[in-house]
Amino acid sequence: MPNITYIEPSGQSVTLDLPVGWNLMQGATANGVDGILGECGGSCACATCHCYVDAARLGELPPPSEGELAMLENTASERKDNSRLACQIKVTEALEGLVVTLPPTQE
């Protein structure tokens, strides 16, 4: 299982072994990571799993869908070039060591 590191809003780092096929929101909510709400359950219908993906690894991810881009217009925290919705990032072996930073707020 790939290791994914979440940097919580407090600055605390949490590294988790996540099953391939899960998404980053599932991994965070299932393991009590602070900073991801996932109010819509991962259906890309809110923006409460907003995260900042390590910019150096952003190109390794599939591009965001039109639906994800629309939801990113509604983030509570600043949207940046490396903003993504964690529910839309599937865990693969290739993401080993990925670091995502969670914004100060999701609401």
N, C-alpha and C positions, 0 to 999 in steps of 0.2 A: 504494500500500500504506500502510495506517495506521501511524503511529508509536506504539509502546507503550513506556513507560519502566518498567523494573524497578529497584527499589532493593534491592540485595543485602544480606544480613545485615551485611556490613562497612560499609554505608552508601554504597558506590559505586553510582552511577547508570549504567544501561546502557539506551540507547534503540535500538530495533530497528524496521525497516520489516518488518511481517509481512503475509503474504498473507491476503487475505480468505478465510474458511473454516477457517483453522487455528484451533487453540485456544491459549490463552496458555501452557499447559504445553509444547506442541510448539515454540512459538517460543523458549521459554527453553532447552529441552534441545537443540534443534538448533543453538543459538548459544552454548552453553557458559555460560549465566548461572548463577552460583553461587547455590544456595539452593533449587533445585527438583530433586527426584529423579525423580518420576514413575515409581515402581517398577511400577505396574500398566499402564503404557503408555497411560494416559488412559481407562481403562474405569470410572472412578469406583469402584474397589475397594480403594483405600488412601487415605491422606490426606497423601501425600508431595509434593503440589503445592499445599499450603495457602498462601494468600496473603491479604494485606489490600488490598482495593480502596479507592482514594480515596473516602472517604465521600461527598463531594460528587457523585460520579458513580455511586454504587451504584444509584440508581433508574433508570439507563439500561440496566441489565442485566436479562435475564429473571430471575424469581425462581428460587431454587435448588429442585431437585427433592427429593422425599422421600429418594431415594438419596443425594444430595449432603448433605442435612441429617444423615442417619445417619452418613455418613463424617466429617463435621465434628465429630462427637462423639469422634472418635479422633485428633485432632490432637496432635502432640508439643508444640507451642507453644500459648500461650494462644489460645483461641478468643475472637474479638471480634465485635461487631455487624456489622463489615464483612468478616468472614472468608468466603472462598469457596475452592473448588477450581479451580485454574487450568485443569484439563482440561475443565471444564464451561463455560468462557467462550469463546465463538466470536468470532473477530476479525471485525468489520464496519467499514465506513467510518465509522460513527457513533462508534466508539471511538477515533478519532484523538486522540492526546494523553493517553490513559488512563495513569495511574500506579498501579502495584501494588507494594507493599512485601512483601518476603519475610521470614518470621519467622526468629528466631535458629537454630532447628533444625527438621528434618523427621523426625528419628528420636528 
